[in-house]
Amino acid sequence: MDVQTIDQQFQQLQAQAQQAAQAVQTLGGKLQSAADSGDPRAREWSLDLRELALALKGEQEQIGGLLQSIHALLASAPQSQAGIGGLLGGLLNSNFGRAFENGAGFGLGTSLINKIL
């Protein structure tokens, strides 16, 4: 697997996480509107959605932690080992490497969770 493929897959993962976050936010808005209109079930469903969003956030944090660990491992590996110098240098200078080096993440943020309710 080359650096370009890793970078592309990372960008796809970020895009999918953003789509999921948008879908959760949209559904949360609909449930809030229904609750404001007096639907007694909408409040319960909003709580269920919040629970789901928190579970998704936890999963995405685990994925992010794993990716950061992999990035840290590669960053600390000696470049002279078995030809990884080119791969390592390319990976660390890729969008994936720069994003994690700068602490960038993806996923459902706390502000989104708070907007649901």
HELIX and SHEET records of a PDB file:
HELIX    1   1 VAL A    3  ASP A   36  1                                  34    
HELIX    2   2 PRO A   40  SER A   76  1                                  37    
HELIX    3   3 ILE A   84  LEU A   92  1                                   9    
HELIX    4   4 ASN A   95  GLU A  101  1                                   7    
HELIX    5   5 THR A  110  ILE A  116  1                                   7    
END                                                                             
